[in-house]
Amino acid sequence: MYKKIIDFTLHKKFSTLSGMSIIIIAAVIALGVVFGVKYYVDINNALLDNKAIILGGDRDEHGCIGSAGYSWCEVKNKCLRVWEETCELDPTADWKTYTNTQYGFEFKYPALLALGEKDGAILLNHSVSYKHPDACDFKGDNPPLDKIADFGVSIEFFNQNLKEMVQSTEYPGWDYVSANSFKLGVLDGYKIMQGIEGCGDYVYYFTVSPTKTMVIKRSLVTEFIAPIGNTSEYLAVPGVIPPDKEETYFKQMLSTFKFTK
């Protein structure tokens, strides 16, 4: 009888302890859920607040979002990323466009240049009227020139491999040409100078295809090469294109080249 009472008492005690353990565990789980939900809500709100800052909280007076890399460009009157778009107007925006369907290419050029074609070559020239001695008259018996030719470019195509074309002539030779690489825009080739004492051309060679070569010649303006020409006098002539501008025009033209086929 006494043993039964002890067993009953112990059983009741263990039952009570088990019930309390369950209650404690349930309470711990409930608190964990509550704190977990609160932590999630706090983190989510923080992320939303941070996102709000990234997506527009730091807009400047022009509406540009600095954290996204945008800044205000006055000349273009808009927000832009400088690594995607330069903050300057396109200097070729108002230029004319020349299109050649025979060889499948086009480029832009300044409206002040005269464009023409002769013997299969495309010619771009500019000159101003001004009578002066011929700087390339080494004998001294040529009549004076009536104009200063301050820009002269010719573009010609040859149905021949670039290396083979150069090797077929005695000068300049492939070793010389291949040692002077030149790249601008989509054009990748070579540049050399042909001539003596400031009289001659820069010559540019570009591969168009395995069997087609484009050759561009750019005239040296001898009048602007000191001490050959009277540079200060010629630069003062109204309407003349100075050497730095001539080079800028030429490079900008090359940068607009596009092959259409």
Phi and psi in degrees as a GROMACS rama.xvg file:
@    title "Ramachandran Plot"
@    xaxis  label "Phi"
@    yaxis  label "Psi"
@TYPE xy
-62.6454  -39.5007  TYR-2
-63.8837  -37.6035  LYS-3
-66.4949  -38.182  LYS-4
-64.6003  -41.1367  ILE-5
-65.0259  -45.0021  ILE-6
-60.6277  -41.9945  ASP-7
-64.1754  -41.9112  PHE-8
-65.081  -44.7141  THR-9
-63.5817  -42.5134  LEU-10
-60.675  -42.2987  HIS-11
-65.5221  -39.0972  LYS-12
-65.4173  -44.8288  LYS-13
-64.8775  -36.9866  PHE-14
-63.1004  -41.1996  SER-15
-64.5917  -43.0033  THR-16
-63.578  -41.4334  LEU-17
-61.6556  -42.0154  SER-18
-64.1118  -41.2649  GLY-19
-66.2125  -38.571  MET-20
-61.434  -42.2937  SER-21
-62.6804  -42.4836  ILE-22
-63.3159  -43.8318  ILE-23
-63.7136  -44.8862  ILE-24
-61.8074  -43.3921  ILE-25
-61.8599  -40.3642  ALA-26
-65.2035  -42.4146  ALA-27
-61.2419  -44.0357  VAL-28
-62.2005  -43.5827  ILE-29
-61.9852  -43.9778  ALA-30
-63.0912  -38.6994  LEU-31
-61.6309  -42.0495  GLY-32
-64.0309  -43.6383  VAL-33
-61.4097  -49.6218  VAL-34
-65.9074  -34.9005  PHE-35
-64.1287  -44.9847  GLY-36
-63.295  -43.1508  VAL-37
-62.4546  -42.0138  LYS-38
-62.4621  -43.0544  TYR-39
-62.6983  -43.6346  TYR-40
-64.4289  -42.7954  VAL-41
-63.4986  -45.118  ASP-42
-63.6228  -43.2768  ILE-43
-62.9598  -41.7744  ASN-44
-64.8423  -39.1123  ASN-45
-63.422  -41.9401  ALA-46
-64.5313  -40.2467  LEU-47
-65.0181  -40.7729  LEU-48
-63.2575  -42.6524  ASP-49
-65.1964  -40.75  ASN-50
-62.6581  -38.1015  LYS-51
-63.6446  -36.3793  ALA-52
-68.2141  -44.434  ILE-53
-64.3284  -39.461  ILE-54
-88.7666  3.20641  LEU-55
163.957  -2.9164  GLY-56
-70.2241  -16.6525  GLY-57
-113.478  30.8456  ASP-58
-64.643  138.999  ARG-59
-88.2991  -170.535  ASP-60
-64.7761  -16.6325  GLU-61
-97.8099  -2.02037  HIS-62
88.8786  9.44962  GLY-63
-82.0159  134.657  CYS-64
-93.4108  103.989  ILE-65
-64.2695  -38.5473  GLY-66
-66.6054  -19.5041  SER-67
-94.5535  4.15496  ALA-68
92.6771  6.55781  GLY-69
-91.3291  143.534  TYR-70
-140.553  161.516  SER-71
-82.1916  131.366  TRP-72
-111.687  111.609  CYS-73
-65.9905  -43.2121  GLU-74
-69.7216  -26.3026  VAL-75
-102.427  -5.43873  LYS-76
55.5717  48.0249  ASN-77
-163.199  166.469  LYS-78
-83.9317  141.727  CYS-79
-155.342  163.071  LEU-80
-98.559  123.408  ARG-81
-66.5032  -23.0702  VAL-82
-81.7912  -10.4662  TRP-83
-102.064  -29.8135  GLU-84
-153.802  128.837  GLU-85
-73.6266  147.856  THR-86
-89.1479  65.6037  CYS-87
-157.166  150.164  GLU-88
-70.9907  147.953  LEU-89
-68.3381  113.852  ASP-90
-67.1086  -14.555  PRO-91
-101.239  9.41265  THR-92
-58.5713  -36.6238  ALA-93
-102.314  15.6589  ASP-94
-78.8462  162.05  TRP-95
-82.8865  160.32  LYS-96
-118.6  128.14  THR-97
-103.063  130.383  TYR-98
-122.732  130.867  THR-99
-118.753  109.129  ASN-100
-79.4901  -22.7689  THR-101
-65.9052  -45.8771  GLN-102
-103.753  -2.87997  TYR-103
68.6672  59.6375  GLY-104
-153.383  164.748  PHE-105
-150.507  157.624  GLU-106
-156.501  164.739  PHE-107
-105.94  151.53  LYS-108
-148.682  152.344  TYR-109
-62.802  142.27  PRO-110
-63.8314  -21.5074  ALA-111
-75.4869  -11.3401  LEU-112
-85.2358  143.327  LEU-113
-90.5983  125.006  ALA-114
-110.043  136.409  LEU-115
-154.292  178.536  GLY-116
-133.473  140.749  GLU-117
-152.327  125.668  LYS-118
52.5085  40.1772  ASP-119
84.1205  -3.14366  GLY-120
-103.296  144.287  ALA-121
-91.9016  128.223  ILE-122
-116.709  135.216  LEU-123
-128.653  123.234  LEU-124
-139.128  158.185  ASN-125
-150.277  141.573  HIS-126
-154.611  159.565  SER-127
-128.224  146.013  VAL-128
-70.7116  124.458  SER-129
-172.199  111.193  TYR-130
-74.04  127.966  LYS-131
-159.438  161.809  HIS-132
-65.8802  149.372  PRO-133
-76.4847  111.051  ASP-134
-66.9393  -18.5313  ALA-135
-99.78  13.5979  CYS-136
-89.0333  88.3884  ASP-137
-74.5345  -20.3751  PHE-138
-87.6578  -25.3369  LYS-139
84.3883  18.5417  GLY-140
-115.987  8.62897  ASP-141
-85.3245  148.034  ASN-142
-68.0285  158.437  PRO-143
-64.9259  153.984  PRO-144
-84.7597  145.234  LEU-145
-88.0259  -17.3682  ASP-146
-137.905  155.836  LYS-147
-97.72  112.719  ILE-148
-86.5381  96.0399  ALA-149
-95.2892  -1.28806  ASP-150
-153.294  126.083  PHE-151
-151.112  116.265  GLY-152
-134.937  137.133  VAL-153
-126.382  143.105  SER-154
-125.336  125.059  ILE-155
-138.435  145.492  GLU-156
-113.064  143.41  PHE-157
-128.702  132.552  PHE-158
-82.7872  66.476  ASN-159
-156.841  147.501  GLN-160
-60.0258  139.815  ASN-161
-56.7386  -51.9053  LEU-162
-63.1887  -42.3376  LYS-163
-65.4498  -37.7567  GLU-164
-63.8765  -45.2804  MET-165
-66.0466  -40.3511  VAL-166
-69.0163  -20.3899  GLN-167
-77.1782  -8.38162  SER-168
-112.334  151.057  THR-169
-67.9085  -36.9166  GLU-170
-131.21  140.017  TYR-171
-91.7144  -12.8193  PRO-172
90.5577  143.922  GLY-173
-66.2857  -37.3072  TRP-174
-59.5191  -42.0909  ASP-175
-69.1744  -46.6525  TYR-176
-63.7226  -49.9411  VAL-177
-66.5348  -15.4724  SER-178
-85.8933  -2.33193  ALA-179
-126.277  76.0683  ASN-180
-72.2524  154.089  SER-181
-150.323  134.171  PHE-182
-141.539  134.057  LYS-183
-155.793  122.086  LEU-184
62.4476  -131.059  GLY-185
-84.7272  -4.96613  VAL-186
-91.2101  126.424  LEU-187
-135.693  111.936  ASP-188
-163.7  -129.253  GLY-189
-140.534  156.208  TYR-190
-138.011  130.949  LYS-191
-135.461  172.039  ILE-192
-119.015  131.503  MET-193
-117.341  129.731  GLN-194
142.2  -177.862  GLY-195
-138.677  142.365  ILE-196
50.2293  45.2661  GLU-197
79.4211  3.96459  GLY-198
-112.004  117.777  CYS-199
154.326  -147.612  GLY-200
-142.729  154.432  ASP-201
-86.5081  135.422  TYR-202
-120.475  129.399  VAL-203
-116.797  131.113  TYR-204
-115.015  129.133  TYR-205
-134.426  135.252  PHE-206
-81.5977  123.394  THR-207
-94.1832  -39.2017  VAL-208
-156.453  172.018  SER-209
-56.9405  -20.2545  PRO-210
-123.4  18.7203  THR-211
-142.773  133.884  LYS-212
-128.028  138.526  THR-213
-107.939  129.959  MET-214
-118.327  124.576  VAL-215
-114.668  127.478  ILE-216
-112.374  133.379  LYS-217
-122.989  115.921  ARG-218
-66.8393  137.664  SER-219
-74.1484  131.665  LEU-220
-92.8643  93.9337  VAL-221
-62.4439  -31.5132  THR-222
-58.7436  -25.3046  GLU-223
-100.787  11.4939  PHE-224
-104.773  106.558  ILE-225
-77.9799  145.051  ALA-226
-94.3854  16.9243  PRO-227
-64.4105  -50.0668  ILE-228
-105.785  163.034  GLY-229
-84.1067  76.4974  ASN-230
-55.7604  -50.1839  THR-231
-61.4502  -36.6891  SER-232
-66.9947  -45.2757  GLU-233
-70.2336  -34.2699  TYR-234
-68.0946  -21.3309  LEU-235
-83.2703  -6.35948  ALA-236
-70.698  127.093  VAL-237
-58.8033  134.575  PRO-238
87.2477  -4.8513  GLY-239
-72.9599  145.591  VAL-240
-91.2174  114.173  ILE-241
-69.0862  160.301  PRO-242
-55.5502  -42.2191  PRO-243
-66.1941  -35.587  ASP-244
-71.7216  -37.8622  LYS-245
-60.2509  -44.6537  GLU-246
-66.2937  -40.3101  GLU-247
-62.193  -46.3195  THR-248
-57.0971  -45.1362  TYR-249
-63.1098  -47.6886  PHE-250
-66.251  -37.2821  LYS-251
-66.5483  -36.3189  GLN-252
-60.9856  -48.2943  MET-253
-62.1035  -35.7749  LEU-254
-67.3041  -18.7765  SER-255
-94.4839  -0.294868  THR-256
-59.9634  134.718  PHE-257
-137.894  131.845  LYS-258
-95.8778  127.375  PHE-259
-98.8678  -5.61641  THR-260
